[in-house]
Amino acid sequence: MGQDTADFIVIGAGIGGASVAYWLSRRARVIVLEAESQPGYHSTGRSAALFMESYGPDQVRALTRASLDFFRTPPAGFSDHPLLTPRGAFVFGAPGQEALLDQHEKLVRATSSPVERLDAQAALELVPVLRPDQVIGGVLEKDAADIDVDALLQGFLRGARANGATTVLDAAVTGVQRVDGLWEVATRAGTCRAPVVVNAAGAWADEVARLAGADPVGLVPKRRSAFIFAPPDGLSTQDWPLFLDVTESFYIKPDAGMLLGSPVNADPVTPHDVQAEELDIAIAIDNIERLTTLRIRRPTHTWAGLRSFVADGELVGGFDPKLPGFFWAAGQGGYGIQSAPGAGRYYASLLLGEAPAPELASFGFDPARISPARFQT
């Protein structure tokens, strides 16, 4: 390990760790440790991310809204092309699900604009493969957009390196201990030291906490499966929005001339290199064929990723209340990418002892709602 002492050690080079390192490195010396041979191997690299202001619990939504300006106008040199591409997100309902659609519309209108309620005819014009007898209408969130996840991750990492940060790959953490006022982090690639450790280890964050002697926060990794399949011959799908039924039994999103489908599952698992289960894919295909006219003979590719949640579904961000210099940046659920610019900037302000961005309060952000102190009894 080239540089073994820094101001901050960030454990994890997925979107959580990379975003924190990006903002921190502007003011401090940073070492980023990644267990895998490439950053973003697990959750970040397997995400079909969509920017949706209405997605997630309220503090996630606040940090997502705080991220929008960054996505729309990133700093010069951050990315060679836009981070967001217009897509739209459409939630439709079947007969008897009017109340669920009303509830969803109320949520979206409170957090996002423009929003449009479509009747059954308009829904079929927007997504012509919906079954006419299975759709009463839906809610279109027009500003939802595809996120270029790799461009976002690489932009954060490249920016951090330009600021002097060091990223060490194949550096799985094997020990974390406090020695003479510094954290000493042992890895397969060597040992490094810093006054502050940032635990951005994703699904492994509770395991890192245990190594350091911190109380776990009850993080539960959950498997989300996805697959790629071909659209019907002669049918143009590139202008379709992401669409899903209001009970979230599946979603579909256009993807480079193909269609990406998911059962929207959230199956608790232990942290590992997760793979898609055949049953998950079969369930999604059954639901898709029940509510649409699509026929899926054989997916061309299947995969799965981990989305890690605590009990209340919010992020976990802040200094550990019992362990000096141990900082949490975890519990991102399925929202870590869309909230990364805002969350990373906020975490860096805490770590550097600076005032958070003033606009956070206007978005309804309450630091106590994501603090790890909320898990202490």
C-alpha positions as CSV (number, residue, x, y, z in Angstrom):
1,M,0.0,0.0,0.0
2,G,1.6,3.2,-1.2
3,Q,0.3,5.7,1.3
4,D,-0.4,4.1,4.7
5,T,-1.5,7.2,6.6
6,A,-4.3,9.6,5.8
7,D,-6.9,11.8,7.4
8,F,-9.7,9.5,6.5
9,I,-10.0,5.8,5.5
10,V,-13.1,5.0,3.4
11,I,-13.9,1.3,3.4
12,G,-15.8,0.5,0.2
13,A,-15.4,1.9,-3.3
14,G,-19.0,1.4,-4.4
15,I,-21.2,4.5,-5.0
16,G,-21.4,5.2,-1.2
17,G,-17.7,5.2,-0.6
18,A,-16.8,6.9,-3.9
19,S,-19.2,9.8,-3.3
20,V,-17.9,10.4,0.2
21,A,-14.3,10.2,-1.0
22,Y,-15.0,12.6,-3.8
23,W,-16.2,15.4,-1.5
24,L,-13.7,14.6,1.3
25,S,-10.7,14.6,-0.9
26,R,-11.2,18.3,-1.7
27,R,-10.1,19.1,1.9
28,A,-8.3,16.1,3.2
29,R,-6.0,13.1,2.5
30,V,-8.1,10.0,1.8
31,I,-7.5,6.3,1.3
32,V,-10.3,4.2,-0.2
33,L,-10.2,0.4,0.4
34,E,-12.0,-1.9,-1.9
35,A,-12.3,-5.7,-1.2
36,E,-12.8,-6.6,-4.9
37,S,-10.6,-6.2,-8.0
38,Q,-12.8,-3.4,-9.3
39,P,-14.9,-0.7,-7.7
40,G,-18.7,-1.1,-7.6
41,Y,-18.5,-4.9,-8.2
42,H,-21.6,-5.7,-6.1
43,S,-24.6,-3.5,-5.7
44,T,-23.5,-0.4,-7.7
45,G,-22.3,-2.4,-10.7
46,R,-25.5,-4.4,-10.9
47,S,-28.0,-1.5,-10.6
48,A,-30.5,-0.6,-13.3
49,A,-30.8,2.8,-11.6
50,L,-33.5,5.3,-12.3
51,F,-33.6,8.8,-10.9
52,M,-37.1,9.1,-9.3
53,E,-37.7,11.9,-6.8
54,S,-40.7,10.0,-5.4
55,Y,-38.7,6.8,-4.7
56,G,-37.8,5.7,-1.2
57,P,-38.7,6.9,2.3
58,D,-38.8,10.6,3.0
59,Q,-35.2,11.3,4.0
60,V,-34.0,9.4,0.9
61,R,-36.3,11.5,-1.1
62,A,-34.9,14.7,0.5
63,L,-31.3,13.7,-0.4
64,T,-32.4,12.6,-3.9
65,R,-33.9,16.1,-4.5
66,A,-30.7,17.6,-3.1
67,S,-28.8,15.5,-5.7
68,L,-30.7,16.7,-8.8
69,D,-28.6,19.8,-9.6
70,F,-25.5,17.7,-9.5
71,F,-27.0,15.1,-11.9
72,R,-28.2,17.8,-14.3
73,T,-25.0,20.0,-14.2
74,P,-22.1,18.0,-12.9
75,P,-18.7,19.8,-12.4
76,A,-16.6,20.4,-15.5
77,G,-14.7,17.3,-16.4
78,F,-16.8,15.0,-14.2
79,S,-18.3,13.1,-17.2
80,D,-18.0,13.2,-21.0
81,H,-21.7,12.8,-21.4
82,P,-24.9,13.4,-19.4
83,L,-25.5,11.5,-16.2
84,L,-29.3,11.5,-16.8
85,T,-31.3,10.5,-19.9
86,P,-35.0,11.2,-20.0
87,R,-37.1,8.0,-19.4
88,G,-40.2,8.6,-17.4
89,A,-41.8,6.1,-14.9
90,F,-45.3,4.8,-15.2
91,V,-47.2,3.0,-12.5
92,F,-50.4,1.4,-13.7
93,G,-53.3,-0.2,-11.9
94,A,-55.7,-3.1,-12.7
95,P,-59.4,-3.1,-12.0
96,G,-60.0,-2.7,-8.2
97,Q,-56.8,-0.9,-7.6
98,E,-58.1,2.6,-7.9
99,A,-57.3,3.4,-4.2
100,L,-53.7,2.2,-4.6
101,L,-53.2,4.4,-7.7
102,D,-54.7,7.4,-5.8
103,Q,-52.3,6.8,-3.0
104,H,-49.3,6.6,-5.3
105,E,-50.4,9.7,-7.2
106,K,-50.6,11.7,-3.9
107,L,-47.1,10.6,-3.0
108,V,-45.6,11.5,-6.4
109,R,-47.4,14.9,-6.6
110,A,-45.9,15.7,-3.2
111,T,-42.3,15.1,-4.3
112,S,-42.0,15.4,-8.1
113,S,-43.2,17.3,-11.1
114,P,-44.5,17.2,-13.7
115,V,-46.9,14.3,-13.0
116,E,-49.9,13.1,-15.1
117,R,-52.7,10.8,-14.3
118,L,-53.6,8.8,-17.4
119,D,-56.8,6.9,-18.1
120,A,-56.9,3.4,-19.6
121,Q,-56.7,4.6,-23.2
122,A,-53.8,6.9,-22.6
123,A,-52.0,4.1,-20.7
124,L,-52.3,1.8,-23.6
125,E,-51.1,4.4,-26.0
126,L,-48.0,4.9,-23.8
127,V,-47.3,1.2,-23.2
128,P,-49.1,-0.7,-26.0
129,V,-48.3,-4.1,-24.5
130,L,-50.4,-3.7,-21.5
131,R,-53.5,-5.9,-21.5
132,P,-56.6,-3.8,-22.0
133,D,-58.6,-5.8,-19.4
134,Q,-55.8,-5.4,-16.9
135,V,-55.3,-1.6,-16.9
136,I,-57.6,1.1,-15.6
137,G,-55.0,3.9,-15.9
138,G,-51.9,5.0,-14.2
139,V,-49.5,7.7,-12.9
140,L,-46.7,9.0,-15.1
141,E,-43.7,10.6,-13.4
142,K,-42.4,12.5,-16.4
143,D,-39.1,13.6,-15.0
144,A,-37.8,10.2,-14.0
145,A,-34.6,9.5,-15.8
146,D,-32.0,6.8,-16.5
147,I,-28.8,7.2,-14.6
148,D,-25.5,6.4,-16.2
149,V,-24.3,4.5,-13.1
150,D,-20.8,3.8,-14.4
151,A,-20.2,7.4,-15.4
152,L,-21.3,8.5,-12.0
153,L,-19.1,6.1,-10.1
154,Q,-16.1,6.7,-12.3
155,G,-16.6,10.4,-12.1
156,F,-16.5,10.3,-8.3
157,L,-13.4,8.0,-8.3
158,R,-11.6,10.0,-10.9
159,G,-12.3,13.2,-9.1
160,A,-11.1,11.8,-5.8
161,R,-7.9,10.6,-7.5
162,A,-7.3,14.0,-9.0
163,N,-7.6,15.5,-5.5
164,G,-4.9,13.1,-4.3
165,A,-7.0,10.3,-2.9
166,T,-5.6,6.7,-3.1
167,T,-7.8,3.8,-4.1
168,V,-6.5,0.3,-3.1
169,L,-8.2,-2.7,-4.8
170,D,-8.1,-6.3,-3.6
171,A,-8.0,-4.9,-0.1
172,A,-10.5,-6.9,1.9
173,V,-10.5,-5.7,5.5
174,T,-9.3,-8.3,8.0
175,G,-9.0,-6.1,11.1
176,V,-10.0,-2.7,12.5
177,Q,-8.6,-1.5,15.8
178,R,-7.9,1.8,17.6
179,V,-4.2,2.3,18.3
180,D,-2.8,5.4,19.9
181,G,-5.7,7.6,18.8
182,L,-5.7,6.3,15.2
183,W,-7.7,3.6,13.5
184,E,-5.5,0.9,12.1
185,V,-7.1,-1.0,9.3
186,A,-5.5,-4.3,8.2
187,T,-6.2,-5.6,4.7
188,R,-4.9,-8.2,2.4
189,A,-3.0,-5.5,0.7
190,G,-1.4,-4.1,3.8
191,T,-2.2,-1.8,6.7
192,C,-3.2,1.9,6.8
193,R,-4.0,4.4,9.6
194,A,-6.2,7.4,10.0
195,P,-8.0,9.2,12.8
196,V,-11.4,8.5,11.1
197,V,-12.8,5.4,9.4
198,V,-15.8,5.7,7.1
199,N,-17.8,2.5,7.0
200,A,-19.2,2.4,3.4
201,A,-18.9,-1.4,3.0
202,G,-22.5,-1.8,1.7
203,A,-23.9,-5.2,2.6
204,W,-20.8,-5.9,4.7
205,A,-21.1,-2.7,6.8
206,D,-22.3,-4.6,9.9
207,E,-19.4,-7.0,9.6
208,V,-16.9,-4.1,9.4
209,A,-18.6,-2.6,12.4
210,R,-18.1,-5.8,14.4
211,L,-14.4,-5.9,13.5
212,A,-14.1,-2.3,14.9
213,G,-16.0,-3.1,18.1
214,A,-19.1,-1.1,17.1
215,D,-22.7,-2.2,17.6
216,P,-24.3,-3.4,14.4
217,V,-27.3,-1.5,13.1
218,G,-29.3,-4.5,12.0
219,L,-28.4,-4.3,8.3
220,V,-30.2,-6.8,6.2
221,P,-28.9,-7.5,2.6
222,K,-31.8,-8.3,0.2
223,R,-31.5,-9.9,-3.2
224,R,-33.0,-8.1,-6.2
225,S,-33.0,-10.1,-9.5
226,A,-33.1,-8.8,-13.0
227,F,-33.0,-10.2,-16.6
228,I,-32.8,-9.0,-20.2
229,F,-35.1,-10.3,-22.9
230,A,-36.0,-9.3,-26.5
231,P,-39.1,-7.3,-27.3
232,P,-41.5,-8.5,-30.0
233,D,-40.2,-8.2,-33.5
234,G,-41.0,-4.9,-35.2
235,L,-42.1,-3.2,-32.0
236,S,-40.1,0.0,-31.1
237,T,-39.6,0.2,-27.3
238,Q,-37.0,2.9,-27.0
239,D,-39.4,5.6,-26.0
240,W,-41.3,3.6,-23.4
241,P,-41.0,4.7,-19.8
242,L,-40.0,2.3,-17.1
243,F,-43.4,0.7,-16.2
244,L,-44.6,-1.4,-13.3
245,D,-47.9,-2.4,-11.7
246,V,-49.0,-0.6,-8.6
247,T,-48.5,-3.7,-6.4
248,E,-44.9,-3.9,-7.7
249,S,-45.0,-7.5,-9.0
250,F,-42.6,-6.6,-11.8
251,Y,-41.1,-3.7,-13.6
252,I,-39.8,-3.4,-17.2
253,K,-37.4,-0.8,-18.6
254,P,-36.1,-0.4,-22.2
255,D,-32.4,-1.2,-22.3
256,A,-30.3,-0.7,-25.5
257,G,-32.9,-2.2,-27.8
258,M,-33.8,-4.9,-25.4
259,L,-36.1,-5.0,-22.3
260,L,-34.9,-5.3,-18.7
261,G,-37.3,-7.0,-16.3
262,S,-37.4,-7.6,-12.6
263,P,-39.7,-9.3,-10.1
264,V,-39.0,-6.4,-7.7
265,N,-38.0,-9.0,-5.1
266,A,-36.3,-8.2,-1.8
267,D,-35.2,-11.6,-0.4
268,P,-33.1,-11.5,2.8
269,V,-29.7,-13.1,2.3
270,T,-26.3,-13.1,3.9
271,P,-23.8,-10.8,2.2
272,H,-22.1,-12.6,-0.7
273,D,-21.6,-12.5,-4.4
274,V,-25.3,-13.0,-5.1
275,Q,-26.8,-14.6,-8.2
276,A,-30.3,-14.6,-9.6
277,E,-32.5,-17.5,-8.6
278,E,-34.5,-19.3,-11.3
279,L,-37.7,-19.0,-9.2
280,D,-37.4,-15.2,-9.0
281,I,-37.1,-15.0,-12.8
282,A,-40.0,-17.4,-13.3
283,I,-42.2,-15.4,-11.0
284,A,-41.4,-12.2,-12.9
285,I,-42.1,-13.8,-16.2
286,D,-45.4,-15.1,-15.0
287,N,-46.5,-11.7,-13.7
288,I,-45.4,-9.9,-16.9
289,E,-47.3,-12.4,-19.1
290,R,-50.4,-12.1,-16.9
291,L,-50.6,-8.3,-17.1
292,T,-49.1,-7.7,-20.6
293,T,-49.1,-9.3,-24.0
294,L,-45.4,-9.9,-23.9
295,R,-44.1,-13.5,-24.3
296,I,-40.7,-14.3,-22.9
297,R,-39.2,-17.5,-24.3
298,R,-35.8,-17.2,-22.7
299,P,-33.9,-14.3,-21.0
300,T,-30.6,-13.5,-22.7
301,H,-29.0,-12.6,-19.4
302,T,-29.9,-12.8,-15.7
303,W,-28.2,-11.4,-12.6
304,A,-28.9,-10.2,-9.1
305,G,-27.6,-7.5,-6.7
306,L,-27.8,-6.7,-3.0
307,R,-29.8,-3.9,-1.6
308,S,-29.1,-3.4,2.2
309,F,-31.8,-2.1,4.5
310,V,-32.1,-1.3,8.2
311,A,-35.5,-1.6,9.9
312,D,-36.9,1.8,9.1
313,G,-35.6,1.8,5.5
314,E,-33.7,5.0,5.8
315,L,-30.0,5.6,5.2
316,V,-27.5,5.3,8.1
317,G,-25.1,8.2,8.0
318,G,-23.1,9.8,10.8
319,F,-20.6,9.2,13.6
320,D,-21.1,6.2,15.8
321,P,-22.4,7.4,19.1
322,K,-20.1,5.1,21.1
323,L,-17.0,4.7,19.0
324,P,-14.8,7.8,18.4
325,G,-13.8,8.4,14.8
326,F,-16.0,5.6,13.4
327,F,-18.5,7.0,10.8
328,W,-21.4,5.1,9.1
329,A,-22.3,5.6,5.4
330,A,-24.5,2.6,4.9
331,G,-28.1,1.2,4.6
332,Q,-28.6,2.6,1.2
333,G,-31.4,0.2,0.3
334,G,-32.2,0.6,-3.4
335,Y,-31.7,4.4,-3.4
336,G,-27.9,4.8,-3.0
337,I,-27.2,5.8,-6.5
338,Q,-29.9,8.4,-7.0
339,S,-29.1,10.0,-3.6
340,A,-25.3,9.7,-3.8
341,P,-24.3,13.3,-4.7
342,G,-26.4,14.7,-1.9
343,A,-25.6,12.1,0.7
344,G,-21.9,12.1,-0.1
345,R,-21.7,15.8,0.2
346,Y,-23.6,15.8,3.5
347,Y,-21.5,13.0,5.0
348,A,-18.3,14.9,4.0
349,S,-19.6,18.0,5.7
350,L,-20.0,16.1,9.0
351,L,-16.6,14.5,8.7
352,L,-14.9,17.8,8.0
353,G,-16.8,19.6,10.7
354,E,-18.4,22.0,8.2
355,A,-22.0,23.2,7.9
356,P,-24.1,21.1,5.7
357,A,-25.5,22.5,2.4
358,P,-28.2,25.0,3.4
359,E,-30.7,23.7,0.9
360,L,-31.0,20.4,2.7
361,A,-33.4,21.8,5.2
362,S,-35.6,23.1,2.4
363,F,-36.0,19.6,1.1
364,G,-37.2,18.3,4.4
365,F,-33.9,16.7,5.5
366,D,-33.5,15.9,9.2
367,P,-30.0,14.6,10.1
368,A,-31.4,12.8,13.2
369,R,-33.6,10.6,11.0
370,I,-30.6,8.9,9.4
371,S,-28.1,9.1,12.3
372,P,-26.8,5.8,13.7
373,A,-27.7,7.1,17.1
374,R,-31.3,6.2,16.5
375,F,-30.4,2.5,17.0
376,Q,-29.0,3.0,20.4
377,T,-31.2,2.0,23.4
